Amino acid sequence: MKQFIVTGASKGLGQALLRELMRPECRLIGMARSDAGELAKEAAGKGVALRWIRCDLGDAASLEAVMEQAFAEIDGEGLDTIGLINNAGVIEPIAPAAVASGEDLIRNVSVNLIAPVVLTAAFLRLTAGWKAKRLVLNVSSGAGSKPYSGWSAYCASKAGLDMFTRCVGAEQEAEANGARVLSAAPGVVDTAMQRDIRAASPELFPSRERFVELHSSGRLAGADETAAKLLRTLFDERHPSGSVLDVRDLY
Ligand SMILES: NC(=O)c1ccc[n+]([C@@H]2O[C@H](COP(=O)([O-])OP(=O)(O)OC[C@H]3O[C@@H](n4cnc5c(N)ncnc54)[C@H](OP(=O)(O)O)[C@@H]3O)[C@@H](O)[C@H]2O)c1
């Protein structure tokens, strides 16, 4: 059996990742602030075990407990693979740093960077010594290497996530049965996050028009096809631990 934990699984890319993993050989845990909605019925219909943990990943103090809650019902013995997909993310605040509130900036960095860092660390600790293949996929962004006015916290968080991946990858490469920790940018995907980007004020986000144009010309990638590419990336053993990738360059 394989066990996967997917954060931000209630909609968008995370929901598509969870759906794509609804396979007979998989057990799943979804995390988000919202409930599982239709996903619970869908998993049951496919005979796939899905647990749902409602949590606010912006609450840094609760992150280790969230991971411990996830692992409380995981039996590592029968597993050939255990995976964590850090997908939850927020784009807001879309505004110059000089204009955004401290509270919104903290929230952005908490969800986009602190949560995957702490959840990955807890995952590595809780699976240390396991025989199962251990996989971590951090869903990053092209914004981690390209600066955008109005997205300072988001860009900085994704750049931090990429560097975290590289460092932990190097640590894990040196371990026996070290985890394969990857970071992958998904491209521009048709989700609620893109809707929020198009709804931003052009005064606060000068690149808004580019995203409006990508949408109106039908050039956004679908969540399902992107989820499939992300999973292909995760399972592709040619990518060593610590790799920072962009699915647009791969498939
Ligand atoms: N869409 C794109 O074009 C694009 C491009 C590059 C990278 N990405 C990355 O891809 C990932 C998924 O993005 P998406 O486009 O699918 O976004 P989305 O449609 O807005 O979905 C975001 C997911 O994250 C969850 N989430 C947000 N804040 C949370 C919190 N505080 N605690 C727990 N869960 C939280 C949401 O669930 P709840 O609201 O239920 O909590 C939701 O399931 C993100 O990491 C994003 O940065 C997306």
The ligand as a MOL file (V3000), in Angstrom:
LIG
                    3D

  0  0  0     0  0            999 V3000
M  V30 BEGIN CTAB
M  V30 COUNTS 48 52 0 0 0
M  V30 BEGIN ATOM
M  V30 1 N -2.7570 28.2630 -9.8460 0
M  V30 2 C -1.5860 28.6210 -10.3280 0
M  V30 3 O -1.4790 29.1890 -11.4150 0
M  V30 4 C -0.3470 28.3290 -9.5530 0
M  V30 5 C 0.8740 28.7010 -10.1140 0
M  V30 6 C 2.0470 28.4280 -9.4360 0
M  V30 7 C 1.9870 27.7930 -8.2220 0
M  V30 8 N 0.7900 27.4510 -7.6680 0 CHG=1
M  V30 9 C 0.7860 26.7880 -6.3690 0
M  V30 10 O -0.0320 25.6490 -6.3950 0
M  V30 11 C -0.5710 25.3970 -5.1040 0
M  V30 12 C -2.0780 25.2210 -5.2050 0
M  V30 13 O -2.6310 26.4200 -5.6940 0
M  V30 14 P -4.0960 26.5260 -6.3280 0
M  V30 15 O -3.9550 27.3540 -7.5330 0
M  V30 16 O -4.7290 25.1850 -6.3990 0 CHG=-1
M  V30 17 O -4.7960 27.4150 -5.1950 0
M  V30 18 P -6.3110 27.4450 -4.6670 0
M  V30 19 O -7.2510 26.9760 -5.7250 0
M  V30 20 O -6.4840 28.7960 -4.0950 0
M  V30 21 O -6.3070 26.3470 -3.5000 0
M  V30 22 C -5.5030 26.5380 -2.3750 0
M  V30 23 C -5.6660 25.3710 -1.4100 0
M  V30 24 O -4.8870 25.6750 -0.2520 0
M  V30 25 C -5.7090 25.5750 0.9080 0
M  V30 26 N -5.3220 26.5430 1.9290 0
M  V30 27 C -5.1510 27.8890 1.7790 0
M  V30 28 N -4.8760 28.4510 2.9580 0
M  V30 29 C -4.8800 27.4490 3.8770 0
M  V30 30 C -4.6830 27.4100 5.2800 0
M  V30 31 N -4.4410 28.5070 5.9860 0
M  V30 32 N -4.7530 26.2160 5.9110 0
M  V30 33 C -5.0270 25.0800 5.2060 0
M  V30 34 N -5.2190 25.0650 3.8840 0
M  V30 35 C -5.1570 26.2290 3.2230 0
M  V30 36 C -7.1230 25.8470 0.4040 0
M  V30 37 O -8.0770 25.2100 1.2530 0
M  V30 38 P -9.0720 25.9730 2.2720 0
M  V30 39 O -9.3990 27.3020 1.6580 0
M  V30 40 O -10.2190 25.0260 2.3660 0
M  V30 41 O -8.3090 26.0640 3.5460 0
M  V30 42 C -7.1080 25.1660 -0.9570 0
M  V30 43 O -7.4030 23.8040 -0.8260 0
M  V30 44 C -0.1430 26.5900 -4.2440 0
M  V30 45 O 0.9720 26.2480 -3.4760 0
M  V30 46 C 0.2240 27.6450 -5.2640 0
M  V30 47 O 1.1700 28.5740 -4.7550 0
M  V30 48 C -0.3720 27.7000 -8.3110 0
M  V30 END ATOM
M  V30 BEGIN BOND
M  V30 1 1 1 2
M  V30 2 2 2 3
M  V30 3 1 2 4
M  V30 4 1 4 5
M  V30 5 2 4 48
M  V30 6 2 5 6
M  V30 7 1 6 7
M  V30 8 2 7 8
M  V30 9 1 8 9
M  V30 10 1 8 48
M  V30 11 1 9 10
M  V30 12 1 9 46
M  V30 13 1 10 11
M  V30 14 1 11 12
M  V30 15 1 11 44
M  V30 16 1 12 13
M  V30 17 1 13 14
M  V30 18 2 14 15
M  V30 19 1 14 16
M  V30 20 1 14 17
M  V30 21 1 17 18
M  V30 22 2 18 19
M  V30 23 1 18 20
M  V30 24 1 18 21
M  V30 25 1 21 22
M  V30 26 1 22 23
M  V30 27 1 23 24
M  V30 28 1 23 42
M  V30 29 1 24 25
M  V30 30 1 25 26
M  V30 31 1 25 36
M  V30 32 1 26 27
M  V30 33 1 26 35
M  V30 34 2 27 28
M  V30 35 1 28 29
M  V30 36 1 29 30
M  V30 37 2 29 35
M  V30 38 1 30 31
M  V30 39 2 30 32
M  V30 40 1 32 33
M  V30 41 2 33 34
M  V30 42 1 34 35
M  V30 43 1 36 37
M  V30 44 1 36 42
M  V30 45 1 37 38
M  V30 46 2 38 39
M  V30 47 1 38 40
M  V30 48 1 38 41
M  V30 49 1 42 43
M  V30 50 1 44 45
M  V30 51 1 44 46
M  V30 52 1 46 47
M  V30 END BOND
M  V30 END CTAB
M  END
